[in-house]
Amino acid sequence: MSQLVSIDTSEGVRTIRWNRPEKKNALLREMYTAAAEAIETGETDREVRVFVLGGTPGLFTAGNDLIDFMEAPPHIGGSGDMPPVERFMRALMTAKKPIIAEVDGLAIGIGTTLLMHCDLAYASDNAAFKTPFVDLALAPEFASSLYFPARLGRSAASDLLMLGSTWDAARAKEAGLIADVFPSAEISSEVRKRALILATKSPGALRTAKALMQAPEEPAEDRMAREGGLFAEMLSSPEFAEAAAAFMERRAPDFSKFG
C-alpha cells in the first residue's frame, strides 16, 4: 500500500486521503492504485458502509502529476493493462456503496471531474475548482462532458470545461457541483458526521437509491413502475422488518447485521 495514500476504516466509514502535500497532492499512478484497491476491497467488506475521499488539510488535489501521468495515460477501450487512473475512476464510478468527497483547497482537473461520480460532495470555504483540459489542448475526461452539462447546465459546464474558469466554493454550491460549504477547520468533522449517519442506514436501501439515481434517463411512468416494483419487493426484506420493528418500539434501527 502506498504511503502517499492514507486509509482508515472505523465505525463503518473507510476514509481514503491523498497524502502528498509537498506536491499539492498531485496524483501518481501508485496513488490511484492504492485508492482503487481501497474502494474495490471496501465494496466486498461488510464492515465498510461508506467511503470518504479527501486530501490533506488545505489541499484536495492539484490533479495529475503530468510527468507520471504521461507514462501511462488513459486508453478507454484500448488494449493492454488498464492504467491506474482508469482503474481508480472505474472503481469510483461502479461502487455500489455511498461515496462522499471532502474538498478542502485545490481541486484541479480530475479533482473536480471525479466529483460527478461521488454521491455527495462537500467543500471548505477555501476550495477552488478548475478543469484546465482545453488550456492543455486536451479533451474533457471521464464523462465530464456528459455529466457537467446534465448537472450544471450547458453554460456553466462550458464555463468550466471550455473557458477554464476557477470556481470558488460559493459558486460551486450555487451551481450544484457540491452540496454544502464549511469552514476549512470544520469540514473533516462535518463530513465525518454525515458519513456516520449514512453508515447507520439500511445498506440495501442505500444501494437501491444510488442505483436508481444512476440509472439511464427514462420516461417518468417507467421510472415510477421501476421504483414501485423495488418498493414492493423491499417490503418483505429483513431490513424493512428491522426498520418497522424499530419504529414500533421507538428505538433506532440496527442494520449492523446486514451487508
SELODO-357211 format. One record per residue (C-alpha): residue number from 0; residue in three letters; z negated, y negated, x. Coordinates in steps of 0.5 Angstrom, whole numbers, padded with zeros to 4 digits. Layout:
! residues N
> resi resn Z Y X
> NUM ALA Z Y X
...
This chain:
! residues 259
> resi resn Z Y X
> 0 MET 0000 0000 0000
> 1 SER 0002 -0007 0003
> 2 GLN -0004 -0011 0005
> 3 LEU 0001 -0017 0002
> 4 VAL -0001 -0015 -0005
> 5 SER -0008 -0014 -0008
> 6 ILE -0009 -0009 -0013
> 7 ASP -0015 -0009 -0017
> 8 THR -0017 -0005 -0023
> 9 SER -0023 -0006 -0027
> 10 GLU -0025 -0006 -0035
> 11 GLY -0018 -0003 -0037
> 12 VAL -0014 -0009 -0033
> 13 ARG -0010 -0008 -0027
> 14 THR -0009 -0015 -0023
> 15 ILE -0003 -0015 -0018
> 16 ARG -0003 -0021 -0014
> 17 TRP 0002 -0023 -0009
> 18 ASN -0002 -0025 -0002
> 19 ARG 0002 -0028 0003
> 20 PRO -0001 -0035 0002
> 21 GLU 0001 -0037 0009
> 22 LYS 0009 -0037 0007
> 23 LYS 0007 -0039 0000
> 24 ASN 0007 -0032 -0003
> 25 ALA 0015 -0032 -0001
> 26 LEU 0016 -0024 -0003
> 27 LEU 0018 -0019 0002
> 28 ARG 0021 -0012 0000
> 29 GLU 0014 -0009 0001
> 30 MET 0011 -0013 -0004
> 31 TYR 0016 -0012 -0009
> 32 THR 0015 -0004 -0007
> 33 ALA 0007 -0005 -0008
> 34 ALA 0008 -0009 -0014
> 35 ALA 0013 -0004 -0017
> 36 GLU 0008 0002 -0016
> 37 ALA 0002 -0001 -0019
> 38 ILE 0006 -0002 -0025
> 39 GLU 0009 0005 -0025
> 40 THR 0002 0008 -0024
> 41 GLY -0001 0004 -0029
> 42 GLU 0003 0006 -0034
> 43 THR 0001 0013 -0034
> 44 ASP -0006 0012 -0032
> 45 ARG -0011 0012 -0039
> 46 GLU -0016 0007 -0035
> 47 VAL -0010 0002 -0035
> 48 ARG -0009 -0002 -0041
> 49 VAL -0007 -0009 -0039
> 50 PHE -0003 -0012 -0033
> 51 VAL -0004 -0019 -0030
> 52 LEU 0001 -0021 -0025
> 53 GLY -0002 -0027 -0021
> 54 GLY -0002 -0030 -0014
> 55 THR -0007 -0034 -0009
> 56 PRO -0011 -0040 -0011
> 57 GLY -0006 -0046 -0012
> 58 LEU 0000 -0041 -0011
> 59 PHE 0004 -0036 -0015
> 60 THR 0010 -0035 -0011
> 61 ALA 0016 -0039 -0008
> 62 GLY 0021 -0034 -0009
> 63 ASN 0024 -0029 -0005
> 64 ASP 0024 -0029 0003
> 65 LEU 0031 -0031 0004
> 66 ILE 0032 -0027 0010
> 67 ASP 0028 -0021 0008
> 68 PHE 0032 -0021 0001
> 69 MET 0039 -0021 0004
> 70 GLU 0038 -0015 0008
> 71 ALA 0037 -0011 0001
> 72 PRO 0040 -0016 -0004
> 73 PRO 0040 -0013 -0012
> 74 HIS 0046 -0009 -0014
> 75 ILE 0046 -0008 -0021
> 76 GLY 0050 -0002 -0023
> 77 GLY 0051 0000 -0015
> 78 SER 0051 0006 -0011
> 79 GLY 0045 0008 -0006
> 80 ASP 0038 0007 -0006
> 81 MET 0035 0001 -0011
> 82 PRO 0033 -0005 -0008
> 83 PRO 0025 -0006 -0008
> 84 VAL 0026 -0013 -0012
> 85 GLU 0031 -0009 -0017
> 86 ARG 0025 -0003 -0018
> 87 PHE 0020 -0008 -0019
> 88 MET 0024 -0012 -0024
> 89 ARG 0026 -0006 -0028
> 90 ALA 0018 -0004 -0028
> 91 LEU 0016 -0010 -0031
> 92 MET 0022 -0010 -0036
> 93 THR 0021 -0003 -0038
> 94 ALA 0013 -0003 -0038
> 95 LYS 0010 -0001 -0045
> 96 LYS 0003 -0004 -0044
> 97 PRO 0002 -0011 -0044
> 98 ILE 0003 -0016 -0038
> 99 ILE 0000 -0023 -0037
> 100 ALA 0003 -0028 -0032
> 101 GLU -0002 -0032 -0029
> 102 VAL 0002 -0038 -0026
> 103 ASP -0002 -0043 -0021
> 104 GLY 0002 -0047 -0017
> 105 LEU 0009 -0046 -0015
> 106 ALA 0013 -0041 -0019
> 107 ILE 0020 -0042 -0016
> 108 GLY 0026 -0037 -0017
> 109 ILE 0024 -0030 -0019
> 110 GLY 0017 -0033 -0020
> 111 THR 0020 -0037 -0026
> 112 THR 0025 -0032 -0029
> 113 LEU 0020 -0026 -0029
> 114 LEU 0016 -0030 -0034
> 115 MET 0021 -0028 -0039
> 116 HIS 0019 -0020 -0038
> 117 CYS 0012 -0022 -0039
> 118 ASP 0008 -0021 -0046
> 119 LEU 0004 -0027 -0044
> 120 ALA 0004 -0033 -0039
> 121 TYR -0001 -0038 -0037
> 122 ALA 0000 -0044 -0032
> 123 SER -0005 -0048 -0029
> 124 ASP -0004 -0056 -0029
> 125 ASN -0001 -0056 -0022
> 126 ALA 0004 -0051 -0024
> 127 ALA 0011 -0052 -0022
> 128 PHE 0017 -0048 -0025
> 129 LYS 0024 -0048 -0022
> 130 THR 0030 -0044 -0021
> 131 PRO 0035 -0046 -0016
> 132 PHE 0040 -0041 -0016
> 133 VAL 0046 -0046 -0017
> 134 ASP 0043 -0050 -0012
> 135 LEU 0044 -0044 -0007
> 136 ALA 0051 -0043 -0010
> 137 LEU 0048 -0036 -0014
> 138 ALA 0049 -0034 -0021
> 139 PRO 0042 -0033 -0025
> 140 GLU 0039 -0027 -0024
> 141 PHE 0035 -0021 -0028
> 142 ALA 0038 -0023 -0035
> 143 SER 0035 -0030 -0035
> 144 SER 0042 -0033 -0037
> 145 LEU 0040 -0029 -0044
> 146 TYR 0033 -0030 -0044
> 147 PHE 0033 -0037 -0043
> 148 PRO 0038 -0040 -0048
> 149 ALA 0034 -0035 -0053
> 150 ARG 0027 -0037 -0052
> 151 LEU 0028 -0044 -0050
> 152 GLY 0035 -0046 -0053
> 153 ARG 0041 -0048 -0049
> 154 SER 0040 -0055 -0047
> 155 ALA 0033 -0053 -0044
> 156 ALA 0036 -0047 -0041
> 157 SER 0041 -0051 -0038
> 158 ASP 0036 -0056 -0035
> 159 LEU 0033 -0050 -0031
> 160 LEU 0039 -0046 -0029
> 161 MET 0044 -0051 -0028
> 162 LEU 0041 -0057 -0027
> 163 GLY 0036 -0054 -0023
> 164 SER 0030 -0059 -0025
> 165 THR 0023 -0058 -0024
> 166 TRP 0018 -0057 -0030
> 167 ASP 0011 -0058 -0030
> 168 ALA 0006 -0054 -0034
> 169 ALA 0006 -0059 -0040
> 170 ARG 0014 -0059 -0040
> 171 ALA 0014 -0051 -0039
> 172 LYS 0009 -0051 -0045
> 173 GLU 0013 -0055 -0050
> 174 ALA 0019 -0051 -0049
> 175 GLY 0015 -0045 -0050
> 176 LEU 0016 -0042 -0043
> 177 ILE 0008 -0041 -0042
> 178 ALA 0003 -0040 -0048
> 179 ASP -0002 -0045 -0045
> 180 VAL -0005 -0049 -0039
> 181 PHE -0011 -0049 -0036
> 182 PRO -0015 -0053 -0030
> 183 SER -0013 -0049 -0024
> 184 ALA -0020 -0048 -0022
> 185 GLU -0021 -0044 -0029
> 186 ILE -0014 -0041 -0030
> 187 SER -0016 -0034 -0027
> 188 SER -0022 -0033 -0031
> 189 GLU -0018 -0036 -0038
> 190 VAL -0013 -0030 -0036
> 191 ARG -0018 -0025 -0035
> 192 LYS -0022 -0027 -0041
> 193 ARG -0015 -0026 -0045
> 194 ALA -0014 -0019 -0041
> 195 LEU -0020 -0016 -0043
> 196 ILE -0019 -0018 -0051
> 197 LEU -0012 -0014 -0050
> 198 ALA -0016 -0008 -0047
> 199 THR -0020 -0007 -0052
> 200 LYS -0015 -0007 -0058
> 201 SER -0011 -0001 -0060
> 202 PRO -0006 0002 -0055
> 203 GLY -0002 0005 -0060
> 204 ALA -0001 -0001 -0064
> 205 LEU 0000 -0006 -0058
> 206 ARG 0005 -0001 -0055
> 207 THR 0009 -0001 -0062
> 208 ALA 0008 -0009 -0063
> 209 LYS 0011 -0010 -0056
> 210 ALA 0017 -0005 -0057
> 211 LEU 0018 -0009 -0064
> 212 MET 0019 -0015 -0061
> 213 GLN 0023 -0013 -0055
> 214 ALA 0028 -0009 -0060
> 215 PRO 0035 -0012 -0061
> 216 GLU 0036 -0017 -0066
> 217 GLU 0038 -0014 -0073
> 218 PRO 0038 -0017 -0080
> 219 ALA 0031 -0018 -0083
> 220 GLU 0032 -0013 -0088
> 221 ASP 0033 -0008 -0083
> 222 ARG 0027 -0010 -0079
> 223 MET 0023 -0010 -0085
> 224 ALA 0024 -0003 -0086
> 225 ARG 0023 -0001 -0079
> 226 GLU 0016 -0004 -0079
> 227 GLY 0015 -0001 -0086
> 228 GLY 0016 0006 -0083
> 229 LEU 0012 0005 -0077
> 230 PHE 0006 0001 -0081
> 231 ALA 0006 0007 -0086
> 232 GLU 0006 0012 -0080
> 233 MET 0001 0009 -0077
> 234 LEU -0004 0009 -0083
> 235 SER -0005 0016 -0081
> 236 SER -0006 0015 -0074
> 237 PRO -0013 0017 -0071
> 238 GLU -0013 0010 -0068
> 239 PHE -0013 0007 -0075
> 240 ALA -0018 0011 -0077
> 241 GLU -0023 0009 -0072
> 242 ALA -0021 0001 -0074
> 243 ALA -0022 0003 -0081
> 244 ALA -0029 0006 -0080
> 245 ALA -0031 0000 -0075
> 246 PHE -0029 -0005 -0081
> 247 MET -0033 -0001 -0086
> 248 GLU -0039 0000 -0081
> 249 ARG -0039 -0007 -0079
> 250 ARG -0038 -0006 -0072
> 251 ALA -0033 -0007 -0066
> 252 PRO -0028 -0001 -0066
> 253 ASP -0028 0003 -0060
> 254 PHE -0021 0005 -0057
> 255 SER -0023 0007 -0051
> 256 LYS -0022 0015 -0052
> 257 PHE -0014 0013 -0054
> 258 GLY -0009 0013 -0049
